[in-house]
Amino acid sequence: MAEEATILLTELANSERLMIVTLLHEQGEMYVNDIVSTLGANRASLSRHLARLRQHSMVTTRRKHNRIYYTLSHPKVGELIKTLSGVMT
């Protein structure tokens, strides 16, 4: 359990990745361009962060034609976001 928690907390310690997973937790599946516009993020930077989140199985992708959609896939990430939200308010 400690190893999994360390990975989750390390990856979510970055503010951009935390904003991405929070957005996906709130909105569900999102098209990558919608994530870019909602967060006002640089597309290249966002792509790197999404790749890291995919690497650690926190998000999954679905391709429809030339569009890529992202979904939060790690069940504990959603729980962690809810807990953080409760602590920070």
Beta strands, then each sheet from edge to edge (+ up, - down):
strand 1: 30-31
strand 2: 59-64
strand 3: 67-72
sheet 1: 1+ 3- 2+
end
